[in-house]
């Protein structure tokens, strides 16, 4: 069995990546027992996916500020249990004040990693940091805050929802007296898609799954433009 881990910030990130892993990369959700992984000090049991002999364990840190400690605990768990871990992907929103590679370097300092390209190596384990939101939105009403929701905003732009609700977006900007953040746009998307669920995670899953089934070329385009395809190709390989 080849084991890869994917660490994400929160519940919406978990659902977004879960949807891609299953529906784009063809992994199946399967309960795979991994000794001690749910006991890394934060009570964060992973969701596991399997395809062939590759297993991906998806871990939700539940908060951006906990990611550094969770990552350190995971690497300590690997060492203690002598787990044969292949790759660790770490996906977080791009912080406007800190480069994602610098964040990873700071987080991993105690393990004395070797830097090779866009990855860090600790022994035979490859750590792959990835910043979410590396995409441009050409809309005067929307702030280009680089986070998961900017990717979904870009998708909504590609499939024409934003142009259909341009007047509403402009009015919201005028009312707020500022550009809309991508998370603000998600509430407009919920109205556009007639979504009445009690969490944004459900909206993200419904929106992405529908596009994968009906307009997969838009998903493929977004993955390539944002760098997500290269990142996920590594994590799923």
N, C-alpha and C positions, 0 to 999 in steps of 0.2 A: 504493500500500500504506500502511495506517495502522498504525504500530508502537506497541504498548504493552508495558511491561516490568512484571514482578511479581517482587519480591525477597523471599525467605523465609529463615527461620533455618536449617533443617536438612532432613535426608532425610525425616522423617515429615511435616513441613509441605509439602514438595515433593509427596509422594504424595497428601496430602489435597487440595491445591489442584488438582493434575493431574486427580484423579478428578472434582472438581466442574466444572472447565473443560470436560472432555470429555463427561461424562454429564448435566450439568444445562444447560450453556450451548451444547452442540452443536458445540464446536470439534473439529477433527481434528488429531491429531499429525502434523506434516509438517515435513520438514527444509527450513527457510528460511535461506538464506545471509544473514547480517548482518555486514557487514565490520567486523572488529576486535573484536566483542563478546566473543569468547572469550579475548581478549588484554588484559583489563583489569587485569592484574597478579596475579591469583589463580588462573588456570587453572580457570575456572568456566564451561565451555561451557553455553549455555542449552538448554533444551528448548523447541521452538517449536510453536505451535498456530495453525491458520488457519481462518477462517470468513469467506467472502466476501472483502472486501479488507482485513480486520483480522487482524493477526498479534500474538499474545501470546508474548513470550519470558520463560520462567520460569527464574529464576536462584536456585540454592541457595547461600547464603553459607557453609553448612557449620558455622556457629557464630554465636550471637547477638552475641558480642563483635567479630566481623568485619563485621557489617552496616554500620556507619558508614563504614568504610574502603571497602568494596565499593561502597556508594552513591556516595561521592565519586568513586571511580574511574570508575564508569559515567557520571556527569555530565561528567567530564573527557574521557572517550572520545567522548561526544556532541559536545562542543565541537570536539575535534580532527578528527573525521571528518565534521563538519557533518551529522550524522544528523538526519533529520526524525522526532523522537520526540514522540509525542502525550501519553502518560501514563506515570507510574511509580508503581506500587502498592508499598508497603512494609509487609509483614505480620509482626509480631513479637508474642511473648507480652507481655501487659500486665505491666509491672514494678511491683511494689507500692511502689517507692520513687521512681518517675519517671513523670510523665505522658507519654503517647505523643507528644503534640504538642510538648512541651518537648524530648523526645529528638530529634525531627525538626528542630526549630528549631536545636538545638545542632549537629546533624550537617550542616546545610545553611548554616551561618552564613557561610562563606567565599564562597558563591554569591549572597549578598544577596537571598534570596527575598522575594516579596511574599505576605503571608498573606491568603487569601480564604476565609472560612468554615473548613472542616476541611481545606483544601488549601494547599499552598505552590506558588507559581508562579515559575519561573526562565525568563524570556523567555516562549516559547509552550508550555513544558513544565509540565504539572500534576503535582505530587508529592502522592500521597495516602497518608498514614500510616494504619495500622489496627492496633488492639490486639486480639489474639486472647484469647478467654476472658471476654468481657463478658456473662456469663450467670449466673444463680443456680441453685444446686442445693439442694433442700430435703431433705437427708439428713444426719442427725446423725452418721453415721460418716465423712463425707467433708469434707475441708477445701476451701474454695472457692478454691483457688489458680488465678489467672486465666492459663491457658495453653491450648494446643491441646487437650490431653487433657481439660480441663474441658468443652469442647464435645462430645467423644466420650462423656464420662460423662453429659452431659445427654441425648444421643441414646439411650444405653443405658437411662436412666431413662424416657424417653418410650416406648421399645418394650418395657418391662417386665423387662429382664434384671436390673436392680438389685433389684427387689422379689423376684424369684425367688431371688436369691443374698444376701438380706438377712442371713441367719444367718451366712454365710461372711464377709461384710463386717464384721459386728459382732465375730466371733471374731478376725479379722485386726487390727481396731482394738484389741481387748483385749490381744492378743499384743504389738503394737507400742507399747502404752501412749500412743497419740496418734491423732488423726484421720488417716485415710488420705488421701494426696495423690492427685490424679487419675491420675498415672502408676501408682500402686499398683493402682488400680481396673482399669487396662488389663490387668493380669495375670489378674484375675478374669474379665474379658471374654474373654480368650484361652481360658480353660478353658470358659467358657459356650458359646463358639462352636466348640469343638473345634479350635482353631487350633494347629497344630504347626510353623509356619514358623520360620525362624531370625532374623526381624527383625520389629519391631513395625510397620514400614511396610506389610508384607503384610497384617497384621491390620486396619489402618486402612482400606486399600483394599477388602478383602473385606467389611468391616462396612458401610462407606458405600455401596459399589456395590449390596449386597444390599438396603439400605433404599431406595435410589433406585429400584430395580426393583420392590420389593414394597410399600413404604410411602412413596411420594414426598412425601406430605403431612407426614410427620415431618421430612424434610429441609427442606422449604419453611418449616415452622414454626421450626426451629432457625436457619435463615439469617436470617429476619426478626427473631427475638428477639435474636440476637447482633450484629446490624448487618452481618453478612457479605453479605446480599443487596444492600444499598445499595452496599457496597464493590465487590463483584464486578460489579454492573451497570455501574459506572463503568469498571472495568478491561476489561471485555469489550465495551464500547460504543465 
